[in-house]
Amino acid sequence: MAKANIKKTKPIQNEAMSTRVLKVILYIVLGTIWLKFRPAINGMIDLPLGLALGAIFASQDHFAIDRRIEYGVLIVATIVSYWLPVGIVV
């Protein structure tokens, strides 16, 4: 008799809707964090600190099902907070 190859699959883990909403809110808040400082010469240097921090959080997420959505929300929040006077400036 031939042995049948049976692959063991990982059980699908589903997130609760409240968890997804909280994660989206977290990525929106992180996307609005900027580090702005004025050097000795005229001008201002803007660094998206929250974008880097949010990208680290998104890459370490256990549920990689909607990682593209998380990156998209993070990038849109960063762009909007750069042009509009919203967000947190450190």
C-alpha positions in Angstrom: 0.0 0.0 0.0 1.2 3.5 -0.8 1.4 6.1 1.9 -0.7 9.1 1.4 1.1 12.4 1.9 -1.1 14.4 4.2 0.0 17.9 4.8 -0.7 19.5 8.1 -2.0 23.0 7.7 -2.0 25.8 10.2 -5.4 26.6 11.6 -6.7 29.9 10.3 -6.6 32.6 13.0 -9.2 35.3 12.7 -9.0 38.6 14.4 -12.0 40.2 16.1 -13.4 43.3 14.4 -12.6 45.4 17.5 -8.9 44.3 17.2 -8.8 45.4 13.6 -10.4 48.8 14.3 -7.9 49.4 17.1 -5.0 48.5 14.9 -6.2 50.9 12.2 -6.5 53.6 14.8 -3.0 52.8 16.0 -1.6 53.1 12.5 -3.4 56.4 11.9 -2.0 57.9 15.1 1.5 56.5 14.3 1.3 58.0 10.8 0.8 61.5 12.2 4.0 61.5 14.3 6.7 63.7 12.9 10.1 64.8 14.1 10.5 68.4 13.0 13.5 70.5 13.9 15.1 73.6 12.6 18.9 73.5 12.0 21.1 76.6 12.1 20.5 77.3 8.4 17.1 78.5 7.3 14.6 75.7 6.6 13.1 72.9 8.5 13.9 69.2 8.5 10.9 66.9 8.7 11.3 63.2 9.5 8.3 60.8 9.6 9.2 59.1 12.9 5.8 57.4 13.2 6.0 55.9 9.7 9.2 54.1 10.6 7.8 52.9 13.9 4.5 51.9 12.3 6.3 49.9 9.6 8.2 48.0 12.3 4.9 47.2 14.1 3.2 46.1 10.9 6.1 43.9 9.9 6.0 42.1 13.3 2.3 41.6 13.3 1.1 38.0 14.0 -1.8 38.2 11.6 -0.2 38.9 8.2 -3.6 38.7 6.4 -4.1 42.4 6.0 -0.6 43.7 6.1 -1.0 45.6 2.8 -4.0 47.5 4.3 -2.0 48.4 7.4 0.9 49.8 5.3 -1.6 51.7 3.1 -3.4 53.3 6.1 0.0 54.2 7.6 1.3 55.8 4.4 -2.0 57.7 3.8 -2.0 59.0 7.4 1.6 60.2 7.0 0.9 62.0 3.7 -2.2 63.7 5.1 -0.5 64.8 8.3 2.4 66.3 6.3 0.1 68.6 4.3 -2.6 69.3 6.9 -1.9 70.8 10.3 -2.9 67.6 12.2 -0.8 65.1 14.2 1.9 65.1 16.8 5.1 67.0 16.3 8.0 65.9 18.5 
